[in-house]
Amino acid sequence: MICSAKAALVMPTNDYHFIDRWRVEGNIKEVADILEDALSLPQWWGSVYFDVKEIEPGGEHGIGKTIRLRAGGWLPYTLSIDFRTTESRYPHGFTMDATGDLEGLGIWTFAQDGKFVDVTYDWTIRANKPIVQKLSFLLKPIFRSNHNWTMKRGEESLKLELRRRRARSDAELKLVPPPPKPSFIARALHLSKR
């Protein structure tokens, strides 16, 4: 069964904890290579990640690598976040520290299960973006829904990216649909920031 993003714990104020589970057909190394390559996020998960810049290159499998990204969902704001890879368990996952509009810890875990890969993202954060920080006490379910929307786009986009990378001909590649687009609001915000 494919599970979309699920909010895990009810936390006070502007703290959030999400555990997201995806199940994709593929090889654990394929999935690890795609998700480790943060600079490619706008190409295959462009519905959420608009701009990604490498701040520090890091070492093998990205340890020490720092990226800055701008992301959004269906709500009328974008987030600016720096991610630093602190641990690699290649091909079984990696851990990142986040700073910026969201601050906390993200742990990606990949497990091969026959011809599928089970992907888990455990994301514990504090929202620093003023609108999220100030309205979390009231709008926490809406912010969670926005997160769930972004992660559902991620699972769908990862499945399409795996199909694109496996295409053996131009004809086969043309059969793969493009990844989901950002929401209308996110597209408008992204264009206004250019």
N, CA, C and O of each residue as an XYZ file, in Angstrom:
776
protein
N       0.835     -1.179      0.000
C       0.000      0.000      0.000
C       0.873      1.233      0.000
O       1.864      1.289      0.728
N       0.529      2.213     -0.794
C       1.279      3.449     -0.852
C       0.702      4.406      0.172
O      -0.502      4.663      0.193
N       1.577      4.934      1.024
C       1.130      5.882      2.041
C       1.613      7.267      1.666
O       2.787      7.451      1.344
N       0.737      8.226      1.702
C       1.135      9.607      1.501
C       1.640     10.153      2.817
O       1.714      9.436      3.814
N       1.988     11.434      2.812
C       2.513     12.061      4.014
C       1.491     11.978      5.141
O       0.300     12.205      4.929
N       1.956     11.657      6.312
C       1.106     11.579      7.494
C       1.744     12.405      8.603
O       2.932     12.242      8.884
N       0.991     13.272      9.227
C       1.486     14.021     10.380
C       1.545     13.066     11.556
O       0.620     12.281     11.767
N       2.619     13.125     12.323
C       2.816     12.154     13.379
C       2.319     12.640     14.739
O       1.405     12.041     15.305
N       2.884     13.677     15.257
C       2.588     14.090     16.609
C       1.913     15.454     16.628
O       2.144     16.288     15.752
N       1.083     15.667     17.629
C       0.536     16.996     17.850
C       1.516     17.709     18.771
O       1.758     17.257     19.890
N       2.074     18.806     18.314
C       3.076     19.524     19.083
C       2.607     20.957     19.296
O       1.828     21.480     18.499
N       3.066     21.582     20.346
C       2.646     22.952     20.633
C       3.282     23.965     19.684
O       4.252     23.663     18.989
N       2.740     25.122     19.668
C       3.248     26.309     18.981
C       3.632     26.035     17.539
O       2.844     25.502     16.758
N       4.857     26.407     17.202
C       5.305     26.317     15.818
C       6.238     25.119     15.576
O       7.045     25.139     14.646
N       6.127     24.078     16.413
C       6.896     22.847     16.223
C       6.048     21.842     15.442
O       4.840     21.724     15.647
N       6.717     21.126     14.545
C       6.035     20.128     13.713
C       6.879     18.860     13.650
O       8.108     18.915     13.679
N       6.202     17.724     13.565
C       6.870     16.450     13.331
C       6.050     15.678     12.312
O       4.877     15.375     12.531
N       6.693     15.369     11.193
C       6.042     14.635     10.116
C       6.809     13.350      9.864
O       8.039     13.335      9.910
N       6.087     12.280      9.601
C       6.706     11.046      9.116
C       5.987     10.714      7.819
O       4.795     10.408      7.807
N       6.738     10.782      6.728
C       6.191     10.548      5.394
C       6.719      9.222      4.869
O       7.899      8.904      5.014
N       5.820      8.452      4.256
C       6.210      7.148      3.713
C       5.788      7.048      2.256
O       4.637      7.293      1.895
N       6.761      6.682      1.434
C       6.489      6.431      0.016
C       6.894      4.995     -0.285
O       7.723      4.408      0.411
N       6.296      4.444     -1.331
C       6.697      3.116     -1.828
C       6.788      3.237     -3.335
O       5.791      3.485     -4.014
N       8.001      3.057     -3.853
C       8.222      3.217     -5.287
C       8.887      1.972     -5.844
O       9.683      1.318     -5.171
N       8.550      1.661     -7.075
C       9.190      0.533     -7.733
C      10.576      0.967     -8.162
O      10.737      1.974     -8.851
N      11.581      0.197     -7.748
C      12.933      0.580     -8.129
C      13.987     -0.105     -7.294
O      13.720     -1.019     -6.514
N      15.181      0.376     -7.491
C      16.376     -0.123     -6.826
C      16.802      0.929     -5.794
O      16.742      2.129     -6.063
N      17.225      0.478     -4.637
C      17.581      1.399     -3.555
C      18.653      2.406     -3.987
O      18.609      3.565     -3.574
N      19.615      1.977     -4.813
C      20.671      2.905     -5.247
C      20.113      3.975     -6.179
O      20.529      5.131     -6.110
N      19.171      3.603     -7.055
C      18.524      4.603     -7.925
C      17.860      5.690     -7.091
O      18.031      6.882     -7.343
N      17.100      5.252     -6.091
C      16.365      6.194     -5.241
C      17.338      7.063     -4.455
O      17.157      8.278     -4.381
N      18.368      6.457     -3.870
C      19.361      7.212     -3.106
C      20.056      8.246     -3.986
O      20.254      9.386     -3.568
N      20.427      7.849     -5.209
C      21.120      8.776     -6.109
C      20.244      9.973     -6.470
O      20.732     11.101     -6.544
N      18.965      9.734     -6.694
C      18.053     10.833     -7.040
C      17.873     11.770     -5.851
O      18.010     12.984     -5.996
N      17.568     11.218     -4.676
C      17.284     12.064     -3.519
C      18.533     12.733     -2.948
O      18.427     13.791     -2.327
N      19.701     12.148     -3.140
C      20.941     12.800     -2.707
C      21.303     13.984     -3.594
O      21.998     14.897     -3.146
N      20.856     13.987     -4.819
C      21.217     15.035     -5.782
C      20.278     16.232     -5.638
O      19.368     16.426     -6.444
N      20.513     17.018     -4.607
C      19.626     18.144     -4.294
C      19.557     19.163     -5.423
O      18.522     19.804     -5.607
N      20.629     19.325     -6.179
C      20.627     20.330     -7.244
C      19.644     19.990     -8.360
O      19.255     20.869     -9.130
N      19.237     18.721     -8.456
C      18.290     18.330     -9.502
C      16.828     18.456     -9.063
O      15.929     18.211     -9.867
N      16.575     18.831     -7.815
C      15.196     18.914     -7.320
C      14.275     19.751     -8.204
O      13.156     19.311     -8.469
N      14.681     20.944     -8.681
C      13.761     21.732     -9.522
C      13.381     21.036    -10.829
O      12.321     21.321    -11.384
N      14.225     20.128    -11.331
C      13.907     19.437    -12.575
C      12.836     18.364    -12.368
O      11.926     18.238    -13.187
N      12.932     17.595    -11.292
C      11.995     16.477    -11.156
C      10.933     16.693    -10.068
O       9.894     16.034    -10.099
N      11.171     17.607     -9.099
C      10.199     17.900     -8.046
C       9.927     19.402     -8.054
O       9.848     20.047     -7.009
N       9.788     19.934     -9.261
C       9.621     21.370     -9.462
C       8.306     21.918     -8.959
O       8.140     23.136     -8.882
N       7.361     21.050     -8.614
C       6.101     21.534     -8.044
C       6.313     22.126     -6.654
O       5.464     22.866     -6.158
N       7.442     21.805     -6.027
C       7.720     22.258     -4.663
C       9.033     23.042     -4.583
O       9.103     24.060     -3.895
N      10.067     22.575     -5.280
C      11.395     23.191     -5.189
C      11.655     24.047     -6.423
O      11.746     23.536     -7.539
N      11.774     25.363     -6.206
C      11.907     26.315     -7.313
C      13.358     26.662     -7.610
O      13.765     26.686     -8.771
N      14.130     26.928     -6.588
C      15.535     27.315     -6.741
C      16.370     26.522     -5.747
O      15.996     26.387     -4.582
N      17.509     25.995     -6.210
C      18.444     25.293     -5.336
C      19.844     25.760     -5.708
O      20.220     25.766     -6.880
N      20.612     26.153     -4.690
C      21.998     26.579     -4.903
C      22.892     25.831     -3.919
O      22.542     25.639     -2.754
N      24.040     25.419     -4.412
C      25.014     24.776     -3.539
C      25.832     25.865     -2.847
O      26.425     26.720     -3.504
N      25.857     25.826     -1.515
C      26.619     26.792     -0.726
C      27.992     26.219     -0.388
O      28.995     26.931     -0.406
N      28.023     24.914     -0.079
C      29.259     24.209      0.244
C      29.179     22.810     -0.364
O      28.175     22.121     -0.181
N      30.237     22.367     -1.100
C      30.120     21.100     -1.825
C      30.088     19.844     -0.964
O      29.421     18.881     -1.341
N      30.761     19.809      0.145
C      30.756     18.606      0.967
C      31.621     17.505      0.392
O      32.263     17.673     -0.645
N      31.626     16.370      1.085
C      32.468     15.246      0.691
C      31.674     14.111      0.074
O      30.640     14.323     -0.559
N      32.180     12.896      0.273
C      31.560     11.709     -0.307
C      30.117     11.558      0.157
O      29.815     11.679      1.344
N      29.234     11.293     -0.798
C      27.794     11.161     -0.564
C      27.211     12.379      0.144
O      26.224     12.286      0.874
N      27.854     13.532     -0.094
C      27.287     14.796      0.349
C      27.511     15.181      1.787
O      26.956     16.188      2.227
N      28.296     14.436      2.552
C      28.506     14.804      3.957
C      29.156     16.187      4.007
O      30.199     16.423      3.398
N      28.519     17.089      4.744
C      28.995     18.461      4.840
C      28.457     19.376      3.757
O      28.637     20.592      3.824
N      27.796     18.801      2.758
C      27.235     19.606      1.683
C      26.122     20.491      2.244
O      25.287     20.038      3.026
N      26.126     21.754      1.834
C      25.076     22.678      2.241
C      24.426     23.250      0.995
O      25.105     23.740      0.093
N      23.112     23.183      0.955
C      22.357     23.759     -0.155
C      21.356     24.767      0.390
O      20.880     24.652      1.519
N      21.056     25.739     -0.425
C      20.014     26.719     -0.096
C      18.912     26.534     -1.124
O      19.169     26.485     -2.327
N      17.689     26.434     -0.639
C      16.591     26.249     -1.576
C      15.416     27.130     -1.226
O      15.254     27.584     -0.093
N      14.608     27.354     -2.234
C      13.344     28.062     -2.062
C      12.263     27.109     -2.504
O      12.319     26.536     -3.592
N      11.257     26.946     -1.626
C      10.208     25.947     -1.858
C       8.855     26.536     -1.517
O       8.753     27.544     -0.818
N       7.816     25.888     -2.024
C       6.460     26.315     -1.721
C       5.479     25.190     -1.966
O       5.806     24.183     -2.594
N       4.291     25.373     -1.469
C       3.212     24.400     -1.654
C       2.018     25.090     -2.265
O       2.164     25.852     -3.221
N       0.839     24.836     -1.731
C      -0.355     25.485     -2.259
C      -0.757     26.709     -1.450
O      -1.663     27.438     -1.856
N      -0.103     26.955     -0.308
C      -0.388     28.159      0.475
C       0.388     29.355     -0.095
O       1.392     29.157     -0.779
N      -0.055     30.582      0.173
C       0.545     31.762     -0.470
C       1.821     32.276      0.207
O       1.894     33.442      0.594
N       2.818     31.407      0.346
C       4.129     31.835      0.821
C       5.163     30.838      0.301
O       4.831     29.710     -0.063
N       6.419     31.276      0.276
C       7.522     30.379     -0.044
C       8.441     30.315      1.173
O       8.396     31.178      2.049
N       9.269     29.282      1.209
C      10.214     29.075      2.297
C      11.628     29.106      1.764
O      11.903     28.580      0.685
N      12.520     29.717      2.512
C      13.951     29.688      2.206
C      14.619     28.854      3.291
O      14.534     29.175      4.476
N      15.288     27.778      2.873
C      15.860     26.829      3.838
C      17.262     26.450      3.390
O      17.504     26.248      2.200
N      18.185     26.355      4.338
C      19.512     25.787      4.102
C      19.523     24.384      4.698
O      19.157     24.190      5.857
N      19.947     23.408      3.896
C      20.095     22.033      4.367
C      21.569     21.664      4.351
O      22.267     21.909      3.367
N      22.039     21.076      5.440
C      23.414     20.583      5.515
C      23.353     19.089      5.811
O      22.751     18.672      6.800
N      23.979     18.283      4.948
C      24.011     16.835      5.146
C      25.008     16.525      6.251
O      26.187     16.867      6.154
N      24.525     15.877      7.299
C      25.374     15.573      8.454
C      25.766     14.103      8.544
O      26.726     13.750      9.228
N      25.010     13.240      7.843
C      25.304     11.809      7.895
C      24.826     11.158      6.607
O      23.765     11.493      6.080
N      25.633     10.212      6.106
C      25.226      9.408      4.957
C      25.260      7.943      5.354
O      26.202      7.477      5.995
N      24.216      7.227      4.962
C      24.147      5.779      5.150
C      23.949      5.129      3.780
O      23.240      4.131      3.645
N      24.584      5.712      2.777
C      24.370      5.317      1.390
C      24.473      3.805      1.227
O      25.410      3.191      1.736
N      23.538      3.209      0.535
C      22.368      3.747     -0.151
C      21.103      3.742      0.712
O      19.993      3.855      0.192
N      21.271      3.612      2.012
C      20.115      3.440      2.904
C      19.555      4.747      3.460
O      18.607      4.730      4.245
N      20.140      5.887      3.055
C      19.579      7.165      3.469
C      20.615      8.156      3.928
O      21.817      7.915      3.821
N      20.137      9.288      4.445
C      21.019     10.349      4.928
C      20.238     11.245      5.885
O      19.009     11.199      5.949
N      20.988     12.063      6.625
C      20.416     12.963      7.620
C      20.859     14.384      7.312
O      22.001     14.622      6.918
N      19.925     15.338      7.501
C      20.207     16.743      7.214
C      19.759     17.625      8.372
O      18.756     17.353      9.032
N      20.517     18.678      8.601
C      20.095     19.756      9.499
C      19.541     20.872      8.631
O      20.089     21.172      7.570
N      18.458     21.486      9.081
C      17.841     22.588      8.346
C      17.920     23.863      9.175
O      17.753     23.839     10.394
N      18.176     24.976      8.493
C      18.122     26.296      9.111
C      17.416     27.230      8.136
O      17.317     26.947      6.942
N      16.935     28.332      8.660
C      16.226     29.295      7.826
C      14.775     29.392      8.255
O      14.473     29.421      9.448
N      13.866     29.442      7.269
C      12.440     29.535      7.581
C      11.930     28.311      8.332
O      10.955     28.396      9.078
N      12.589     27.179      8.135
C      12.329     25.965      8.918
C      13.656     25.535      9.525
O      14.693     25.593      8.864
N      13.626     25.104     10.782
C      14.835     24.714     11.480
C      14.609     23.364     12.130
O      13.621     23.161     12.836
N      15.537     22.436     11.886
C      15.371     21.137     12.517
C      16.171     20.055     11.845
O      17.239     20.300     11.284
N      15.635     18.849     11.911
C      16.341     17.653     11.464
C      15.468     16.848     10.514
O      14.294     16.605     10.792
N      16.051     16.435      9.387
C      15.366     15.573      8.430
C      16.157     14.292      8.232
O      17.358     14.337      7.969
N      15.494     13.153      8.355
C      16.158     11.857      8.193
C      15.449     11.080      7.091
O      14.291     10.691      7.240
N      16.158     10.857      5.977
C      15.658     10.027      4.878
C      16.174      8.607      5.099
O      17.355      8.408      5.382
N      15.287      7.624      4.968
C      15.662      6.213      5.104
C      15.083      5.449      3.918
O      13.913      5.618      3.574
N      15.914      4.602      3.292
C      15.506      3.804      2.141
C      15.728      2.324      2.458
O      16.784      1.942      2.963
N      14.725      1.497      2.157
C      14.837      0.055      2.393
C      14.296     -0.694      1.186
O      13.173     -0.448      0.746
N      15.098     -1.609      0.652
C      14.665     -2.436     -0.472
C      13.689     -3.486      0.027
O      13.943     -4.140      1.039
N      12.572     -3.652     -0.675
C      11.569     -4.664     -0.351
C      11.153     -5.307     -1.668
O      10.195     -4.871     -2.306
N      11.877     -6.343     -2.067
C      11.627     -6.964     -3.368
C      11.920     -5.975     -4.472
O      13.010     -5.406     -4.523
N      10.949     -5.760     -5.367
C      11.175     -4.825     -6.474
C      10.779     -3.391     -6.112
O      10.733     -2.520     -6.981
N      10.494     -3.149     -4.837
C      10.100     -1.818     -4.366
C      11.128     -1.266     -3.384
O      11.909     -2.006     -2.787
N      11.102      0.052     -3.239
C      11.890      0.738     -2.220
C      10.904      1.467     -1.311
O      10.061      2.236     -1.772
N      11.030      1.210     -0.023
C      10.249      1.938      0.968
C      11.072      3.149      1.396
O      12.197      3.017      1.878
N      10.491      4.322      1.212
C      11.157      5.586      1.518
C      10.440      6.194      2.720
O       9.216      6.331      2.720
N      11.207      6.555      3.738
C      10.645      7.213      4.920
C      11.392      8.519      5.141
O      12.622      8.568      5.110
N      10.619      9.578      5.364
C      11.215     10.868      5.710
C      10.678     11.290      7.063
O       9.483     11.547      7.207
N      11.548     11.363      8.050
C      11.210     11.773      9.415
C      11.721     13.199      9.582
O      12.927     13.442      9.572
N      10.793     14.135      9.736
C      11.088     15.560      9.628
C      10.577     16.249     10.886
O       9.367     16.374     11.080
N      11.497     16.700     11.745
C      11.153     17.400     12.984
C      11.659     18.825     12.855
O      12.862     19.060     12.745
N      10.732     19.773     12.870
C      11.120     21.157     12.589
C      10.406     22.154     13.494
O       9.397     21.859     14.134
N      10.976     23.329     13.509
C      10.352     24.513     14.107
C      10.241     25.533     12.982
O      11.207     25.802     12.267
N       9.062     26.085     12.843
C       8.821     27.090     11.801
C       9.303     28.454     12.286
O       8.876     28.942     13.333
N      10.195     29.057     11.511
C      10.700     30.390     11.819
C      10.113     31.453     10.902
O      10.205     32.645     11.196
N       9.511     31.032      9.793
C       8.901     32.002      8.878
C       7.807     32.726      9.653
O       6.931     32.082     10.230
N       7.845     34.053      9.673
C       6.899     34.793     10.519
C       5.432     34.399     10.365
O       4.737     34.239     11.368
N       4.944     34.240      9.136
C       3.519     33.907      8.967
C       3.177     32.545      9.574
O       2.126     32.379     10.194
N       4.073     31.576      9.389
C       3.836     30.232      9.931
C       4.015     30.247     11.446
O       3.224     29.658     12.183
N       5.056     30.924     11.894
C       5.343     31.001     13.323
C       4.183     31.643     14.092
O       3.753     31.129     15.125
N       3.690     32.751     13.587
C       2.652     33.495     14.305
C       1.280     32.848     14.221
O       0.470     33.015     15.133
N       0.996     32.113     13.153
C      -0.339     31.550     12.968
C      -0.434     30.049     13.254
O      -1.508     29.461     13.126
N       0.689     29.427     13.642
C       0.678     27.987     13.889
C      -0.350     27.583     14.938
O      -1.001     26.548     14.800
N      -0.502     28.384     15.977
C      -1.440     28.026     17.043
C      -2.861     27.881     16.514
O      -3.666     27.136     17.074
N      -3.163     28.586     15.448
C      -4.512     28.593     14.895
C      -4.637     27.733     13.633
O      -5.645     27.056     13.429
N      -3.605     27.769     12.795
C      -3.700     27.167     11.463
C      -2.829     25.924     11.281
O      -2.539     25.540     10.148
N      -2.414     25.299     12.364
C      -1.541     24.124     12.268
C      -2.094     23.053     11.326
O      -1.321     22.513     10.534
N      -3.390     22.713     11.365
C      -3.901     21.699     10.423
C      -3.749     22.118      8.952
O      -3.522     21.267      8.092
N      -3.869     23.394      8.663
C      -3.709     23.868      7.279
C      -2.248     23.773      6.861
O      -1.957     23.366      5.736
N      -1.316     24.145      7.751
C       0.102     24.019      7.433
C       0.480     22.550      7.235
O       1.287     22.228      6.364
N      -0.105     21.656      8.045
C       0.139     20.212      7.865
C      -0.395     19.745      6.509
O       0.251     18.962      5.812
N      -1.569     20.231      6.149
C      -2.150     19.868      4.862
C      -1.258     20.326      3.714
O      -1.106     19.609      2.725
N      -0.670     21.509      3.836
C       0.261     22.009      2.831
C       1.474     21.084      2.722
O       1.920     20.762      1.621
N       2.004     20.659      3.875
C       3.130     19.717      3.870
C       2.728     18.410      3.177
O       3.471     17.892      2.343
N       1.559     17.886      3.523
C       1.098     16.642      2.909
C       0.984     16.782      1.404
O       1.333     15.858      0.668
N       0.501     17.924      0.935
C       0.384     18.181     -0.505
C       1.764     18.125     -1.153
O       1.931     17.503     -2.202
N       2.758     18.774     -0.532
C       4.099     18.799     -1.129
C       4.705     17.402     -1.184
O       5.367     17.053     -2.161
N       4.484     16.599     -0.143
C       5.069     15.266     -0.122
C       4.369     14.317     -1.093
O       5.002     13.422     -1.653
N       3.087     14.505     -1.289
C       2.381     13.698     -2.295
C       2.944     14.005     -3.683
O       3.120     13.098     -4.496
N       3.225     15.282     -3.953
C       3.850     15.658     -5.229
C       5.234     15.018     -5.341
O       5.653     14.619     -6.428
N       5.943     14.921     -4.211
C       7.275     14.318     -4.227
C       7.246     12.846     -4.594
O       8.057     12.388     -5.399
N       6.322     12.108     -4.014
C       6.215     10.678     -4.336
C       5.866     10.490     -5.807
O       6.474      9.675     -6.499
N       4.890     11.245     -6.274
C       4.493     11.164     -7.681
C       5.660     11.533     -8.598
O       5.893     10.871     -9.610
N       6.384     12.581     -8.244
C       7.511     13.049     -9.059
C       8.662     12.058     -9.058
O       9.317     11.874    -10.084
N       8.922     11.413     -7.918
C       9.996     10.420     -7.849
C       9.672      9.227     -8.750
O      10.549      8.720     -9.450
N       8.432      8.784     -8.732
C       8.041      7.670     -9.615
C       8.257      8.037    -11.083
O       8.739      7.216    -11.863
N       7.906      9.254    -11.455
C       8.101      9.692    -12.841
C       9.584      9.812    -13.175
O      10.001      9.452    -14.276
N      10.381     10.313    -12.238
C      11.819     10.451    -12.479
C      12.471      9.082    -12.669
O      13.349      8.925    -13.517
N      12.049      8.104    -11.890
C      12.575      6.748    -12.063
C      12.220      6.224    -13.456
O      13.059      5.609    -14.114
N      11.001      6.458    -13.907
C      10.598      6.026    -15.254
C      11.418      6.747    -16.326
O      11.834      6.133    -17.309
N      11.648      8.044    -16.139
C      12.438      8.807    -17.117
C      13.854      8.253    -17.218
O      14.383      8.074    -18.315
N      14.458      7.985    -16.072
C      15.847      7.505    -16.072
C      15.974      6.096    -16.656
O      17.042      5.724    -17.141
N      14.904      5.319    -16.614
C      14.935      3.954    -17.154
C      14.554      3.880    -18.629
O      14.729      2.838    -19.260
N      14.043      4.957    -19.175
C      13.609      4.936    -20.580
C      14.783      4.525    -21.464
O      15.891      5.042    -21.324
N      14.520      3.575    -22.388
C      15.584      3.038    -23.249
C      15.595      3.662    -24.638
O      16.480      3.379    -25.445
N      14.621      4.502    -24.910
C      14.572      5.144    -26.222
C      13.833      6.473    -26.093
O      13.155      6.720    -25.096
N      13.968      7.319    -27.099
C      13.242      8.591    -27.110
C      11.736      8.340    -27.107
O      10.982      9.075    -26.469
N      11.300      7.303    -27.820
C       9.874      6.985    -27.875
C       9.359      6.607    -26.477
O       8.275      7.030    -26.075
N      10.146      5.809    -25.743
C       9.759      5.418    -24.390
C       9.762      6.635    -23.457
O       8.895      6.768    -22.593
N      10.737      7.508    -23.642
C      10.836      8.714    -22.823
C       9.627      9.630    -23.036
O       9.143     10.254    -22.091
N       9.147      9.705    -24.267
C       7.988     10.557    -24.568
C       6.707     10.057    -23.906
O       5.756     10.822    -23.744
N       6.672      8.787    -23.523
C       5.492      8.227    -22.861
C       5.412      8.598    -21.375
O       4.372      8.418    -20.742
N       6.513      9.116    -20.827
C       6.531      9.495    -19.412
C       5.968     10.906    -19.286
O       6.508     11.836    -19.886
N       4.902     11.084    -18.523
C       4.337     12.426    -18.364
C       5.315     13.358    -17.640
O       6.182     12.893    -16.900
N       5.178     14.651    -17.850
C       6.031     15.586    -17.100
C       5.671     15.572    -15.625
O       4.567     15.168    -15.259
N       6.600     16.012    -14.769
C       6.276     16.046    -13.337
C       5.170     17.058    -13.057
O       4.930     17.950    -13.870
N       4.494     16.929    -11.914
C       3.445     17.884    -11.564
C       3.995     19.309    -11.508
O       5.156     19.534    -11.165
N       3.147     20.244    -11.845
C       3.533     21.653    -11.804
C       3.237     22.220    -10.422
O       2.437     21.664     -9.670
N       3.898     23.344    -10.093
C       3.560     24.014     -8.832
C       2.105     24.482     -8.855
O       1.505     24.636     -9.919
N       1.556     24.704     -7.675
C       0.207     25.255     -7.599
C       0.192     26.626     -8.260
O       1.241     27.248     -8.428
N      -0.985     27.096     -8.632
C      -1.115     28.412     -9.258
C      -0.509     29.492     -8.361
O       0.198     30.378     -8.843
N      -0.783     29.419     -7.069
C      -0.258     30.411     -6.121
C       1.263     30.350     -6.078
O       1.925     31.387     -6.115
N       1.823     29.146     -6.001
C       3.277     29.003     -5.948
C       3.923     29.520     -7.235
O       4.972     30.162     -7.183
N       3.308     29.247     -8.391
C       3.856     29.759     -9.656
C       3.863     31.275     -9.649
O       4.846     31.890    -10.064
N       2.781     31.890     -9.183
C       2.708     33.349     -9.141
C       3.766     33.919     -8.190
O       4.420     34.910     -8.517
N       3.936     33.309     -7.030
C       4.949     33.774     -6.084
C       6.351     33.591     -6.639
O       7.199     34.472     -6.491
N       6.600     32.464     -7.273
C       7.918     32.178     -7.845
C       8.253     33.213     -8.910
O       9.359     33.753     -8.918
N       7.327     33.493     -9.797
C       7.569     34.476    -10.857
C       7.773     35.872    -10.291
O       8.557     36.647    -10.838
N       7.085     36.208     -9.209
C       7.216     37.541     -8.626
C       8.575     37.725     -7.942
O       9.012     38.858     -7.740
N       9.248     36.623     -7.582
C      10.559     36.709     -6.910
C      11.712     36.793     -7.887
O      12.853     37.020     -7.484
N      11.430     36.614     -9.160
C      12.521     36.628    -10.163
C      13.009     38.012    -10.433
O      13.915     38.200    -11.244
